[in-house]
Amino acid sequence: MHPLLILALGMATVLGLIVVGRVHAFLALLAAALVVSLLAMGPTGEAVAAVAEAFGATAAGIGIVIAFAAVIGKAMTDSGAADRIVRSFTGAGGDRRAAPALAGSGAVLSIPVFFDTVFYLLVPLARSAARASQKHYLKFLLAVAGGAVVTHALVPPTPGPLVTAAELGVDLGTMMGVGLVIAIPCTVTVLAFAAWADRRMPLPLPDADDPEAAGIPEAEAPPAVLPGLMASLVPIVVPVVLITASTVATALGQEVGWLAALGNPNLALGLATVAALIVYVRQRRPSRAEVAASVEEALMSAGVIILITAAGGAFGAMLRASGVGDVLAALMGDGAGGFALLGLAFGTASLLKIAQGSSTVAMITTVGLISGAVAGVDLPFHAVYLATAIASGSLVGSWMNDSGFWIFAKMGGLSEVETLKTWTPLLAAVGVVAFATTVLLALVVPLV
């Protein structure tokens, strides 16, 4: 069977099961991987075994990192470390710089903590800032959400950029560094759009008694004792520094054994996990049972994400085995193949985001398609830019089939129409800016 037809049937399986059948993403991606494998290899035992092997290989590459990241996020939330970081940002910025402080807090916290948790944590502060100024509620709310979603999509160890980098063979330190660079103009875009939207469509602070405001958390009094800022930042700074240092040393040809070990993402995140748990234990003095319960809760949420990303990795591996990458590379031609792939990556991720709602599924499905084509193209830039192009596209097209849409609407107290007028165009603008920055960096700083 022709590889493009296999690709079409595989994509139809994913979208049909998720969008029409409302099947869980893990089952849909695994079913698509089996369909592609059976069509490419024939109805043999080897076809099924190949899916299992690819699933295991992806889980081996990203499973430990995702599990550690989930525990770090939970420990930082329970210990008050996340709260300390937010209050330090907002305190340093003052009332006049509340929006940049909230956006910066969201961006920093969303590196180790999942988006919904970050948003829930920061909504009370957005409401407090709006109450103090008696205006600008929408600006503060968009700053919080936009800052959090930028690093969630662009910077590992969140699942989407993590598995995208792994599938493209991009070093995690390089993905972190480039993702953080691209996050800067994206965050500026968030603040500019938030200010513009607030002037164009000012929203009053929802009344806590209003049914439409159900689910909006009230600002809580700060805990009696919060960890210090330096201790709070350690679980974020440690893995970034270790992984980046190892990447830089390798790039300079100065590999050091101990640095390579410490810079391994699994060990770096493991050390960060230990640090986060130490802060939690010192600040809250929980019992051993409470610590175990907290870790177990984090690992339960991580398990679902690991299953989805591993299934997506298996789907991508089967697409590569089908030969679709070679066909796409031939269609691209030798001339503009590299930059045409950037456009293909961005466009495909955007279409998948619009179709099924999940940015993570959009990223891991797109990278399965793109990674096969990379092998047939002599890229004029580092593959990290393909990863950020995919991440950029996964931001475009958030609407009612996206869980983030409803988190923003319900926790922010906005109607569906108000959310479509604010959240949806904000993410589209951020995605376009991220892609434009990706193309610019690929031209100016190709890293090859």
N, C-alpha and C positions, 0 to 999 in steps of 0.2 A: 504494500500500500504506500502511496506517495506520502512523504513526511509532512507536507502541509495539510493533507487531509487528516492525518493522525493528530496534528496540532489542533485542527479545528474541532475534531471529536473530543479531544482532551479538554479543551477550553469549554466546549458545550457541556461536558459532564460537570465540571466545576460550577459553572454559572447556573446550570439547570438545577442542580441539587441544592445550591445555597439560596438562589433567588426564588425559584419556583417551589422547590420541595421543602425549603426551610430546614435543610439538613445541616447538622453541625459541620463547621469548616474542616475539622479533622477527618470526619468520615468522607466528606466530599472530595478533599484533596487526595486521600488514600484511594478512593474509588477511581479518580481520574488517573492516578499513577498506574493502577492495575489495568485500566482500559488502554492506556498508551503502551504499556509494556506488552500486553497480549497482542495488540495490533502490530507492534514492531517486531516482536520475537516469535509470534505464533502462540497457540494455546499449549504451552509446555510448562513443566514444573520450574524450569529455569527462569521463565518470565515472572512468576510469582516470587521466586527466591531473590531475583534482582531487586524487586521493590523492597523486600524486607532488608536486604543488605544496604540499599541506599538510605532507607529510613534509619537504620542503625548508625550509618556513617555520619549522617547529619546530626543525630542526637548526640553522638560522641563529640562532635565539634562544638556544639552550642549548649547542650543540656546542662552541664555543670555551671556555666556562666549565667544562664538564665535563672537557675535555682538560687545561686548565691545572690544575684541581683534582687530577687524577690525577698530574700531574708534581710538584706541590707535595707531595702525600702521599708519593710515592716518594723525592723528594729529602730530605724531613725524616726519613724512616726510614733512608736510607743514610748521611746525615751524622751521625746521632746526635742531631739536634735533638729528635725525638720522645722519645728516651730521656732527654734532659736535662729536658724538661718534666715527664715522669713522676717522675723522681727528685727534682726540686725540689718537686713537690706532696707526695710521700710524706715527704721530708725535713722539710718545714715542718710537716706534720701530726703527725709522731712516731708511735710504735707505737700509742698509744691512739686516734689518729684515722686509722688506716690505711684503714678502709673509706671515710670521706668523701674522703680523699685519692685513693684509687683510683677512686672514682666521678667525682670532679672531673677527674682525668687523662683518663679515658675520654671524658667529655663534651667536653672541650676538643679532644682529638686527633681525635675523630670528626667535627669540623666539616670539616677538609680531607682526612682520611684515611678510607679505607673501613673498615667495621665489622670485617671479618675480620682485617685487618692490625692494627687497634688491639687487638683481643682477643688475638691471637697475641703482641703486644708486651707486654701487661700480665699475661698468665697467669703468667709466671715470678715477677712481683712478688707476685701473689696467693698463690702457693705459698710464697714466702719469708716473707711476713707470717704465714701460717698455721703455718709451721715454727717461727718465732720465738715465737709465742704458744702453740703446741701445741694450738690449737683454732681455731674460726671459719673453717674453709676455705670452707664454703658461703657464708658472709656476704661474704667477700672476693671470691669468684668472682662472685656475683650483683651486687655493687657495681660490679665492672669491666664486666660485660656490660650491666647496666642503664644505667649512665652513658653508655656508648658508644652504645647503641641510641636513647636519647632524642634526642640532637642529630642522629644519623643520619636520624631521621624528621622532625624539626621544623625544622632549620636548614640552608639552602643553604650551600655549593654541592653538597651531595650530590644525586643525580639526582632522587629523589622529590619533595622540597619545591621543588626548582628548577623542574621542569617544571609542577608544580601551580600555583606562583605565576605562571609565565609564561602558562599557559592562562587563568587568572582575571584577568590584567591587573594583578597585584599587584607593586608595586615591590620589587626584591630587598632593599633596605635595610629596608623595612617588614616583609618576611617574616623577615629575620634578627632584627630587634628583637623582634617579637612571639614568634617561635619561641624565642628565648633566655629571654624572660619566662616562657613556659609551661614551659620546661625546668626552671625552678627548683623548683616544687612536684612535678614529675615525678621529679626527682633525690631530693628528700626522700622521696617514695614508695618509690623504689628502696631507699634506706637502711633505711627502716622495715620494708619487706617482707623485705629480706635478713636483718635482725636477727631478725625473727619466724620466718622459715623456718629459720634456723640453730639457734634454740632448739627448734623443733618437730621438726626432722629433721637433727641434727648429722651431718656426714659426715667421716670420717677423710681425712687427706691421702693421696691414692692413692700406692701404691708405684710408683716409676719402673719396677720390673721386672715389675709386674703387666700382663698383656696388655690388661686393660681401660683401662689408662692410656696405651696406645700413642698417640703423637702429641702428648703433653703436653710442651711444651718445657721444658728445665731452665733455671733461672735462670743467666744468663751473667754472667761478670765484666764490670764496666763497661769501656767502651773507655778506653784510656790517656788520651785527650784528647777531651772532649766540648765542643761549642760552648757559649758562655755562654747563660744563660737569656734575656736580652733578644734576642740574635741568633736564638735558637730560636723565639721568639714572633713575630718580625717577619712571617713568611709568613701567620700567622693574623690578627694585629692589623691589618696594612696594609689588606687588602680590607674588613674589617669597618668600620674607621674611615672609609675613603674613601667607601664605598657609603652608610654611614649618614649621614655629613656631607652628601653630595649630596642624600639624601632629605629630611633636615631642612631644608636650605636651600630646596629646592623647595617644601616644605610651608609654609614661612614667606614664600614669595613673594620670596625673595632669591637668585634663580638667578645663579650666577657661572659664566662660560664655562669657565674652567680647572677649577673644581671639578666642573662637570658632566662634563667630559671624564675627569678622574681618577676620578670616582665611577661611570663607566660600568663595569658588571660585567666586561666583556671586558678593559678596560685595567687595572682594579683587580686582577683575578686574574693578569693578565700581569705586573704589577709584583711581585706576591707570588711568582710563579714565578721571576722573575729573582733575587729575594732568596733563595729557597730553594736555587736552584742555586749562588748565590755561597757560601752557607754550606757546601754540600756540597763544592764545589771547595776552599775554604779549609781545611776540616777533614780531608778524605780525600786530597787531592792526586791525584785520579784522572787517567788519561790522557784525551785527547779521545775516544778510542774507547770508554772506559768510561762517560764522560758520555753519549755518544750512545746506547750500549746501554741505560743506565738510563732515559733519556727514552723510547726506543723501547718498552721493556717497559711503561712507564706508559701510553703512548698506545695500545698494543694492548689493554689492559684497558679504557681509556676508549672505544675504538671500539665495542666491543660494547654498552656502556651508551648511547652516543649513538644507535646504531641502534635499540635498544629504546625509548628515550624518544621518538625522532622517529616511530617507527611508532605509538606510543601517541598522539602528537599528531595524527597523520593520522587515526587511529580517532576521536578526539574531534571533530575538525573535520568528519568525515563524519556523525557523530551530530548535530552542530549543524545541518548542511545538511539533514538529513532532517526537521527540524522537531520533534524530540522535546522540545527545551527548551520550546517554546511549549505543548505538550500538558501537560508536567509542571507548568508555571507555572499553567495553567488548573486542573489538578487540585488544586493547593495552595490556590488561592483567594487573594484579596487580603489577608485578615486576618493570618494567622499564617505567610504564605508564607516570610519570611526565616528565622525560627527553625525552621520545619518543614524548610527546606532544610539547616540545620545537622544536624538529626537524620538526614535522608536521606543526607547526605554521610558521616556517621560510620557509619551502618548499612550502606550499600552497600560502603564500603571494608572494613569488618569481614567481611562475607560473602565478598567477593572474596579477602581474605587467607586466610580459612579454606579456601576452595575450591581455590586454586591455590598458595598458599604465599609468593609474593613480595610484599613490602611495596611495592616500586617499581612493579610491574605493577598492584597494587591501587590505588595512588594515581593513576597516569596513566590507568587505565581509568575510575576514578570521576570524575576531573576532566573527562574527555570528556563524561560524562553530565551532570554538574552545571553546567558552564560554559554549556551551552545553555539551561538553565532560568534562569540568573541574568539573562539579557537581558530576561526577561519579568517580573521581580520587582523592586519598589523596595525594596532591602535597607535595613533600619534600622541596619545596621552595615557596617563595611568588609569588602570581599571577602576580606581576609587571614584572617578567622575561618573562612570556608569552607575555605580552604587548610589551616588547622590542624585543623579538624574531620576533614578527609580524612586528614591525617597521623595523627591520633589513632586513627581507625578501622583504619588499616593496621597498627597494633601488636597488635590484638586477634585472638587465634585462631592463634597460632604453634604448630604441632605438626609431625608427621613429614614433611610436604611442604614445609617451610621449611628452606632451607639453613642459616639462622641457628640453628635447633634442633640440627642435627647438628654445627655448629661448636662450639656451647656444650657439647654432650654429649661429643664425642670429645676436644676439647682440654682440657675440664675433668675428664675421667675419670669421667663420670656414666653410669649406665645409662639406657635409654630411659624406664623408669618413673620414675626419679629426676628426669629432665629434665622429664617431663610434670607432675611435682608441684612443680617449682620455676620453671623458665624460662617455661613456658606461663602460669601464673597471674601471674607477675611482669609480663610484657608486657601481659596483660589489665588488671591493676590500673593500670599506667602509662597505657595507652590511655584508660581510663575517667577517670582524674584529668586527663589532658590535655584530654579533651573537656569535662569539667565546668569546667575553668579557661577554656577557650575560650568557653563559654556565659556564664560570669560576666563575662569581659572584654567580650564583645559587649554585655552589658546595661549595665555600669558605664562602660566606656570604648569606645564604639562607633566612634570615630575618623571620624565623618562630621558 
